[in-house]
Amino acid sequence: MIVVNVKAEIDPANLDAMQAGIANMETASRAEDGCQDYTFSVELNNSAMLRITEKWDNMDALLAHFQAPHMADFKQLMGTYPPKSMDVYFYEAKEFTPPGM
């Protein structure tokens, strides 16, 4: 499984204007083959921190996601409301259940 974690520092005043585009990105991404989860969130104690958490079956699914039309739309949205900073992390992970859970 490929896990993607994004931290984007945005201007909280732009969040309402971004909401429809974010909702579209989330819904369309979740419908893609190989997408296990795609979730946007805003930190409760820092409304300027937008987070994106993604889980993909494999790298091929993630690379196909990068080519999706809604990804181009989202890049345009982020260009209109550019984040002050953005950190993107990619992980290859194996899911497991700890003993006793």
DRENDODO-211919 format. One record per residue: x, y, z of N, C-alpha, C, CB in turn; residue in one letter; chain. Coordinates in Angstrom, 3 decimals. Glycine has a CB too. Layout:
! DRENDODO-211919
+----------+----------+----------+----------+----------+----------+----------+----------+----------+----------+----------+----------+------+------+
:   n.east :  n.north :     n.up :  ca.east : ca.north :    ca.up :   c.east :  c.north :     c.up :  cb.east : cb.north :    cb.up : code : unit :
+----------+----------+----------+----------+----------+----------+----------+----------+----------+----------+----------+----------+------+------+
:        X :        Y :        Z :        X :        Y :        Z :        X :        Y :        Z :        X :        Y :        Z :    a :    A :
...
+----------+----------+----------+----------+----------+----------+----------+----------+----------+----------+----------+----------+------+------+
! end
This chain:
! DRENDODO-211919
+----------+----------+----------+----------+----------+----------+----------+----------+----------+----------+----------+----------+------+------+
:   n.east :  n.north :     n.up :  ca.east : ca.north :    ca.up :   c.east :  c.north :     c.up :  cb.east : cb.north :    cb.up : code : unit :
+----------+----------+----------+----------+----------+----------+----------+----------+----------+----------+----------+----------+------+------+
:    0.855 :   -1.171 :    0.000 :    0.000 :    0.000 :    0.000 :    0.898 :    1.230 :    0.000 :   -0.971 :    0.000 :    1.226 :    m :    A :
:    0.472 :    2.239 :   -0.732 :    1.152 :    3.532 :   -0.763 :    0.308 :    4.513 :    0.055 :    1.359 :    4.044 :   -2.247 :    i :    A :
:    0.955 :    5.185 :    1.008 :    0.293 :    6.187 :    1.836 :    0.913 :    7.538 :    1.506 :    0.425 :    5.855 :    3.368 :    v :    A :
:    0.048 :    8.525 :    1.308 :    0.500 :    9.887 :    1.032 :   -0.055 :   10.786 :    2.133 :    0.038 :   10.375 :   -0.397 :    v :    A :
:    0.821 :   11.563 :    2.723 :    0.410 :   12.558 :    3.718 :    0.872 :   13.926 :    3.237 :    1.000 :   12.230 :    5.138 :    n :    A :
:   -0.070 :   14.858 :    3.163 :    0.226 :   16.219 :    2.718 :   -0.155 :   17.188 :    3.829 :   -0.532 :   16.560 :    1.395 :    v :    A :
:    0.740 :   18.123 :    4.105 :    0.460 :   19.231 :    5.014 :    0.599 :   20.500 :    4.201 :    1.422 :   19.232 :    6.267 :    k :    A :
:   -0.493 :   21.253 :    4.079 :   -0.470 :   22.501 :    3.316 :   -0.950 :   23.632 :    4.211 :   -1.350 :   22.397 :    2.034 :    a :    A :
:   -0.107 :   24.621 :    4.383 :   -0.495 :   25.795 :    5.164 :   -1.198 :   26.761 :    4.223 :    0.747 :   26.471 :    5.853 :    e :    A :
:   -2.480 :   26.978 :    4.475 :   -3.296 :   27.823 :    3.613 :   -3.742 :   29.066 :    4.372 :   -4.517 :   27.046 :    3.085 :    i :    A :
:   -4.296 :   30.008 :    3.651 :   -4.946 :   31.156 :    4.275 :   -6.355 :   30.697 :    4.635 :   -4.961 :   32.432 :    3.318 :    d :    A :
:   -6.706 :   30.616 :    5.923 :   -8.033 :   30.138 :    6.316 :   -9.170 :   30.928 :    5.679 :   -8.167 :   30.193 :    7.812 :    p :    A :
:   -8.921 :   32.163 :    5.298 :   -9.950 :   32.984 :    4.652 :  -10.329 :   32.421 :    3.283 :   -9.461 :   34.434 :    4.506 :    a :    A :
:   -9.468 :   31.584 :    2.681 :   -9.737 :   31.003 :    1.364 :  -10.477 :   29.675 :    1.435 :   -8.447 :   30.813 :    0.619 :    n :    A :
:  -10.627 :   29.113 :    2.596 :  -11.166 :   27.771 :    2.719 :  -12.577 :   27.642 :    2.152 :  -11.163 :   27.356 :    4.159 :    l :    A :
:  -13.436 :   28.614 :    2.406 :  -14.800 :   28.551 :    1.856 :  -14.784 :   28.536 :    0.335 :  -15.634 :   29.737 :    2.354 :    d :    A :
:  -13.920 :   29.347 :   -0.265 :  -13.836 :   29.404 :   -1.720 :  -13.257 :   28.116 :   -2.305 :  -12.989 :   30.595 :   -2.148 :    a :    A :
:  -12.464 :   27.401 :   -1.529 :  -11.828 :   26.172 :   -1.979 :  -12.694 :   24.935 :   -1.747 :  -10.508 :   26.001 :   -1.281 :    m :    A :
:  -13.714 :   25.058 :   -0.930 :  -14.456 :   23.894 :   -0.447 :  -15.049 :   23.033 :   -1.565 :  -15.557 :   24.348 :    0.462 :    q :    A :
:  -15.675 :   23.623 :   -2.561 :  -16.286 :   22.832 :   -3.628 :  -15.226 :   22.052 :   -4.406 :  -17.079 :   23.740 :   -4.579 :    a :    A :
:  -14.102 :   22.684 :   -4.705 :  -13.023 :   22.002 :   -5.411 :  -12.409 :   20.883 :   -4.592 :  -11.956 :   22.987 :   -5.796 :    g :    A :
:  -12.275 :   21.117 :   -3.297 :  -11.749 :   20.082 :   -2.395 :  -12.720 :   18.910 :   -2.339 :  -11.509 :   20.655 :   -0.968 :    i :    A :
:  -14.005 :   19.203 :   -2.213 :  -15.012 :   18.134 :   -2.155 :  -15.011 :   17.316 :   -3.434 :  -16.410 :   18.720 :   -1.910 :    a :    A :
:  -14.886 :   17.980 :   -4.586 :  -14.831 :   17.270 :   -5.856 :  -13.590 :   16.377 :   -5.928 :  -14.838 :   18.267 :   -7.023 :    n :    A :
:  -12.458 :   16.905 :   -5.499 :  -11.213 :   16.129 :   -5.525 :  -11.336 :   14.888 :   -4.647 :  -10.025 :   16.994 :   -5.058 :    m :    A :
:  -11.895 :   15.062 :   -3.474 :  -12.049 :   13.945 :   -2.541 :  -12.975 :   12.870 :   -3.124 :  -12.599 :   14.447 :   -1.188 :    e :    A :
:  -14.129 :   13.277 :   -3.616 :  -15.111 :   12.334 :   -4.161 :  -14.584 :   11.620 :   -5.403 :  -16.411 :   13.062 :   -4.497 :    t :    A :
:  -14.016 :   12.371 :   -6.324 :  -13.514 :   11.781 :   -7.567 :  -12.334 :   10.853 :   -7.303 :  -13.103 :   12.879 :   -8.551 :    a :    A :
:  -11.464 :   11.226 :   -6.384 :  -10.303 :   10.387 :   -6.073 :  -10.738 :    9.077 :   -5.433 :   -9.332 :   11.132 :   -5.143 :    s :    A :
:  -11.705 :    9.140 :   -4.539 :  -12.197 :    7.926 :   -3.884 :  -12.811 :    6.944 :   -4.885 :  -13.228 :    8.288 :   -2.817 :    r :    A :
:  -13.287 :    7.438 :   -6.018 :  -13.906 :    6.584 :   -7.033 :  -12.877 :    5.937 :   -7.961 :  -14.894 :    7.392 :   -7.853 :    a :    A :
:  -11.629 :    6.346 :   -7.865 :  -10.587 :    5.801 :   -8.737 :  -10.240 :    4.362 :   -8.354 :   -9.330 :    6.680 :   -8.676 :    e :    A :
:   -9.886 :    3.577 :   -9.374 :   -9.389 :    2.228 :   -9.116 :   -8.128 :    2.316 :   -8.265 :   -9.106 :    1.471 :  -10.447 :    d :    A :
:   -8.073 :    1.509 :   -7.236 :   -6.885 :    1.446 :   -6.399 :   -6.864 :    2.421 :   -5.245 :   -5.703 :    1.671 :   -7.222 :    g :    A :
:   -7.860 :    3.284 :   -5.141 :   -7.916 :    4.228 :   -4.025 :   -8.637 :    3.576 :   -2.856 :   -8.625 :    5.548 :   -4.441 :    c :    A :
:   -7.942 :    3.456 :   -1.746 :   -8.532 :    2.908 :   -0.527 :   -9.113 :    4.015 :    0.355 :   -7.485 :    2.109 :    0.253 :    q :    A :
:   -8.507 :    5.190 :    0.309 :   -8.991 :    6.319 :    1.110 :   -8.382 :    7.599 :    0.564 :   -8.638 :    6.137 :    2.623 :    d :    A :
:   -9.161 :    8.677 :    0.643 :   -8.696 :    9.990 :    0.214 :   -9.471 :   11.002 :    1.041 :   -8.898 :   10.220 :   -1.345 :    y :    A :
:   -8.806 :   11.641 :    1.982 :   -9.509 :   12.483 :    2.946 :   -8.791 :   13.811 :    3.155 :   -9.653 :   11.753 :    4.277 :    t :    A :
:   -9.548 :   14.886 :    3.085 :   -9.069 :   16.209 :    3.458 :   -9.517 :   16.498 :    4.882 :   -9.590 :   17.300 :    2.473 :    f :    A :
:   -8.701 :   17.227 :    5.621 :   -9.095 :   17.674 :    6.953 :   -8.377 :   18.983 :    7.259 :   -8.770 :   16.593 :    8.033 :    s :    A :
:   -8.923 :   19.709 :    8.200 :   -8.310 :   20.924 :    8.709 :   -8.051 :   20.686 :   10.188 :   -9.220 :   22.195 :    8.467 :    v :    A :
:   -6.864 :   21.019 :   10.641 :   -6.527 :   20.797 :   12.043 :   -7.449 :   21.613 :   12.942 :   -5.053 :   21.159 :   12.313 :    e :    A :
:   -7.925 :   20.988 :   14.002 :   -8.832 :   21.659 :   14.932 :   -8.179 :   22.852 :   15.625 :   -9.326 :   20.675 :   15.971 :    l :    A :
:   -6.885 :   22.746 :   15.924 :   -6.200 :   23.814 :   16.646 :   -5.404 :   24.751 :   15.740 :   -5.283 :   23.217 :   17.666 :    n :    A :
:   -5.504 :   24.530 :   14.420 :   -4.791 :   25.387 :   13.481 :   -5.553 :   25.379 :   12.161 :   -3.310 :   24.911 :   13.283 :    n :    A :
:   -6.468 :   26.307 :   11.994 :   -7.327 :   26.328 :   10.804 :   -6.568 :   26.681 :    9.523 :   -8.453 :   27.318 :   11.008 :    s :    A :
:   -5.292 :   27.003 :    9.646 :   -4.471 :   27.274 :    8.467 :   -3.822 :   25.997 :    7.927 :   -3.393 :   28.305 :    8.803 :    a :    A :
:   -3.940 :   24.885 :    8.660 :   -3.272 :   23.650 :    8.238 :   -4.266 :   22.680 :    7.617 :   -2.562 :   22.986 :    9.427 :    m :    A :
:   -4.179 :   22.553 :    6.298 :   -4.994 :   21.611 :    5.542 :   -4.180 :   20.337 :    5.385 :   -5.422 :   22.197 :    4.145 :    l :    A :
:   -4.809 :   19.208 :    5.649 :   -4.122 :   17.920 :    5.521 :   -4.861 :   17.049 :    4.520 :   -4.020 :   17.204 :    6.892 :    r :    A :
:   -4.085 :   16.296 :    3.763 :   -4.629 :   15.320 :    2.832 :   -3.995 :   13.983 :    3.186 :   -4.354 :   15.720 :    1.326 :    i :    A :
:   -4.832 :   12.981 :    3.388 :   -4.355 :   11.635 :    3.670 :   -4.896 :   10.716 :    2.588 :   -4.792 :   11.156 :    5.094 :    t :    A :
:   -4.004 :    9.992 :    1.957 :   -4.375 :    9.111 :    0.854 :   -3.818 :    7.709 :    1.104 :   -3.857 :    9.673 :   -0.497 :    e :    A :
:   -4.578 :    6.698 :    0.655 :   -4.098 :    5.317 :    0.666 :   -4.406 :    4.711 :   -0.694 :   -4.757 :    4.482 :    1.824 :    k :    A :
:   -3.383 :    4.147 :   -1.326 :   -3.496 :    3.573 :   -2.666 :   -3.031 :    2.118 :   -2.641 :   -2.668 :    4.395 :   -3.693 :    w :    A :
:   -3.640 :    1.284 :   -3.467 :   -3.266 :   -0.125 :   -3.530 :   -1.797 :   -0.294 :   -3.898 :   -4.144 :   -0.861 :   -4.535 :    d :    A :
:   -1.327 :    0.533 :   -4.849 :    0.040 :    0.376 :   -5.338 :    0.460 :    1.658 :   -6.066 :    0.158 :   -0.866 :   -6.282 :    n :    A :
:    1.720 :    1.670 :   -6.485 :    2.264 :    2.859 :   -7.137 :    1.583 :    3.125 :   -8.485 :    3.773 :    2.705 :   -7.336 :    m :    A :
:    1.213 :    2.072 :   -9.208 :    0.530 :    2.279 :  -10.493 :   -0.771 :    3.052 :  -10.309 :    0.245 :    0.932 :  -11.172 :    d :    A :
:   -1.522 :    2.736 :   -9.258 :   -2.778 :    3.446 :   -8.983 :   -2.507 :    4.914 :   -8.651 :   -3.539 :    2.769 :   -7.818 :    a :    A :
:   -1.470 :    5.164 :   -7.870 :   -1.121 :    6.547 :   -7.522 :   -0.686 :    7.319 :   -8.766 :    0.001 :    6.574 :   -6.458 :    l :    A :
:    0.126 :    6.713 :   -9.608 :    0.583 :    7.397 :  -10.820 :   -0.578 :    7.692 :  -11.766 :    1.639 :    6.556 :  -11.537 :    l :    A :
:   -1.554 :    6.774 :  -11.851 :   -2.753 :    7.032 :  -12.660 :   -3.545 :    8.206 :  -12.082 :   -3.645 :    5.766 :  -12.731 :    a :    A :
:   -3.599 :    8.280 :  -10.759 :   -4.287 :    9.385 :  -10.075 :   -3.686 :   10.733 :  -10.486 :   -4.201 :    9.210 :   -8.537 :    h :    A :
:   -2.370 :   10.780 :  -10.589 :   -1.700 :   12.029 :  -10.971 :   -2.124 :   12.506 :  -12.352 :   -0.192 :   11.847 :  -10.935 :    f :    A :
:   -2.606 :   11.603 :  -13.200 :   -3.011 :   11.941 :  -14.565 :   -4.512 :   12.210 :  -14.694 :   -2.618 :   10.825 :  -15.503 :    q :    A :
:   -5.264 :   12.034 :  -13.619 :   -6.720 :   12.174 :  -13.662 :   -7.127 :   13.637 :  -13.895 :   -7.344 :   11.651 :  -12.353 :    a :    A :
:   -8.229 :   13.854 :  -14.623 :   -8.692 :   15.228 :  -14.880 :   -8.952 :   16.026 :  -13.598 :   -9.962 :   15.193 :  -15.712 :    p :    A :
:   -9.485 :   15.369 :  -12.570 :   -9.753 :   16.112 :  -11.332 :   -8.458 :   16.529 :  -10.631 :  -10.608 :   15.264 :  -10.382 :    h :    A :
:   -7.364 :   15.837 :  -10.904 :   -6.069 :   16.258 :  -10.357 :   -5.635 :   17.564 :  -11.011 :   -4.991 :   15.158 :  -10.572 :    m :    A :
:   -5.852 :   17.682 :  -12.321 :   -5.529 :   18.937 :  -13.023 :   -6.387 :   20.080 :  -12.484 :   -5.744 :   18.782 :  -14.555 :    a :    A :
:   -7.663 :   19.797 :  -12.229 :   -8.553 :   20.818 :  -11.664 :   -8.063 :   21.247 :  -10.282 :  -10.004 :   20.286 :  -11.577 :    d :    A :
:   -7.626 :   20.269 :   -9.481 :   -7.162 :   20.579 :   -8.129 :   -5.857 :   21.393 :   -8.174 :   -6.956 :   19.276 :   -7.320 :    f :    A :
:   -4.977 :   21.065 :   -9.098 :   -3.741 :   21.845 :   -9.236 :   -4.073 :   23.296 :   -9.593 :   -2.815 :   21.220 :  -10.319 :    k :    A :
:   -5.078 :   23.474 :  -10.445 :   -5.498 :   24.827 :  -10.810 :   -6.057 :   25.554 :   -9.584 :   -6.556 :   24.784 :  -11.942 :    q :    A :
:   -6.850 :   24.853 :   -8.779 :   -7.390 :   25.437 :   -7.550 :   -6.261 :   25.871 :   -6.619 :   -8.313 :   24.434 :   -6.835 :    l :    A :
:   -5.260 :   25.002 :   -6.464 :   -4.132 :   25.328 :   -5.587 :   -3.312 :   26.481 :   -6.164 :   -3.236 :   24.091 :   -5.380 :    m :    A :
:   -3.323 :   26.640 :   -7.481 :   -2.653 :   27.782 :   -8.091 :   -3.395 :   29.079 :   -7.837 :   -2.502 :   27.564 :   -9.577 :    g :    A :
:   -4.720 :   28.986 :   -7.772 :   -5.539 :   30.159 :   -7.491 :   -5.403 :   30.587 :   -6.029 :   -7.008 :   29.874 :   -7.825 :    t :    A :
:   -5.301 :   29.597 :   -5.146 :   -5.155 :   29.847 :   -3.705 :   -3.892 :   29.131 :   -3.217 :   -6.426 :   29.357 :   -2.906 :    y :    A :
:   -2.730 :   29.644 :   -3.601 :   -1.493 :   28.922 :   -3.295 :   -1.237 :   28.818 :   -1.787 :   -0.313 :   29.609 :   -3.969 :    p :    A :
:   -0.806 :   27.636 :   -1.357 :   -0.472 :   27.486 :    0.052 :    0.798 :   28.269 :    0.388 :   -0.296 :   26.001 :    0.407 :    p :    A :
:    0.895 :   28.671 :    1.645 :    2.103 :   29.362 :    2.114 :    3.267 :   28.385 :    2.155 :    1.877 :   29.995 :    3.515 :    k :    A :
:    2.965 :   27.121 :    2.474 :    3.964 :   26.058 :    2.463 :    3.238 :   24.743 :    2.235 :    4.790 :   26.028 :    3.796 :    s :    A :
:    3.985 :   23.760 :    1.742 :    3.379 :   22.448 :    1.540 :    4.467 :   21.389 :    1.656 :    2.660 :   22.362 :    0.156 :    m :    A :
:    4.185 :   20.383 :    2.467 :    5.066 :   19.233 :    2.619 :    4.289 :   18.008 :    2.171 :    5.577 :   19.082 :    4.096 :    d :    A :
:    4.907 :   17.201 :    1.308 :    4.270 :   15.999 :    0.789 :    5.181 :   14.821 :    1.109 :    3.998 :   16.109 :   -0.755 :    v :    A :
:    4.598 :   13.795 :    1.728 :    5.353 :   12.607 :    2.117 :    4.694 :   11.373 :    1.520 :    5.446 :   12.485 :    3.659 :    y :    A :
:    5.515 :   10.483 :    0.955 :    5.047 :    9.228 :    0.370 :    5.660 :    8.074 :    1.155 :    5.417 :    9.135 :   -1.149 :    f :    A :
:    4.826 :    7.080 :    1.480 :    5.287 :    5.924 :    2.244 :    4.788 :    4.640 :    1.598 :    4.812 :    6.011 :    3.708 :    y :    A :
:    5.627 :    3.637 :    1.594 :    5.179 :    2.301 :    1.239 :    4.941 :    1.594 :    2.566 :    6.232 :    1.528 :    0.321 :    e :    A :
:    3.727 :    1.088 :    2.756 :    3.354 :    0.561 :    4.062 :    2.674 :   -0.795 :    3.937 :    2.440 :    1.540 :    4.786 :    a :    A :
:    2.765 :   -1.541 :    5.002 :    2.070 :   -2.814 :    5.107 :    1.148 :   -2.709 :    6.312 :    3.074 :   -4.027 :    5.241 :    k :    A :
:   -0.129 :   -2.941 :    6.095 :   -1.088 :   -2.850 :    7.181 :   -1.028 :   -4.106 :    8.041 :   -2.506 :   -2.639 :    6.634 :    e :    A :
:   -1.141 :   -3.916 :    9.338 :   -1.156 :   -5.040 :   10.269 :   -1.991 :   -4.667 :   11.488 :    0.288 :   -5.439 :   10.689 :    f :    A :
:   -2.374 :   -5.663 :   12.245 :   -3.107 :   -5.447 :   13.487 :   -2.193 :   -5.845 :   14.644 :   -4.452 :   -6.266 :   13.513 :    t :    A :
:   -1.894 :   -4.911 :   15.561 :   -1.058 :   -5.254 :   16.695 :   -1.707 :   -6.340 :   17.563 :   -0.777 :   -4.011 :   17.529 :    p :    A :
:   -0.919 :   -7.157 :   18.210 :   -1.480 :   -8.175 :   19.091 :   -2.383 :   -7.535 :   20.160 :   -0.349 :   -8.986 :   19.758 :    p :    A :
:   -3.489 :   -8.176 :   20.424 :   -4.395 :   -7.701 :   21.460 :   -5.401 :   -6.663 :   20.978 :   -3.606 :   -7.131 :   22.580 :    g :    A :
:   -5.366 :   -6.334 :   19.720 :   -6.308 :   -5.325 :   19.199 :   -7.532 :   -6.005 :   18.659 :   -5.658 :   -4.460 :   18.101 :    m :    A :
+----------+----------+----------+----------+----------+----------+----------+----------+----------+----------+----------+----------+------+------+
! end
